[in-house]
Amino acid sequence: MTNWYVYMIRCGSGTLYTGITTDVDRRFEEHQASGPKAARYLKGRGPLQLVLTVQADDRGAALRLEHRIKKLSRGQKETFIQNPESLKNIIGADSNLPPVLSNPPPVISTAGRNPREKTRFPP
């Protein structure tokens, strides 16, 4: 069974992008490269920073969680990024939410650099 993940990326302007994938590292690199598989929203909005990854049981669960996160206010999203366990309080304790996989250290790609070259900063 394939694991699915919901991830959040912070753009250089501070806006947040939420998506789903089976391979977060590969997908983030696609976004950084601004290639044909990158999300249109992220093209030209660097530097990009991966700020959160949450594991879901299956694609359907990942899609439902992504949809719920996208409906949150910016303040709620920021709270979730700072304290991933807060999602149950934000969405509702009765929700059947997947466990938070990690709050990864930020990965930033700057314009003019090799997009495959990563700079990691401690949280």
Beta strands, then each sheet from edge to edge (+ up, - down):
strand 1: 4-10
strand 2: 16-21
strand 3: 48-56
strand 4: 107-109
strand 5: 119-120
sheet 1: 2+ 1- 3+ 4- 5+
end
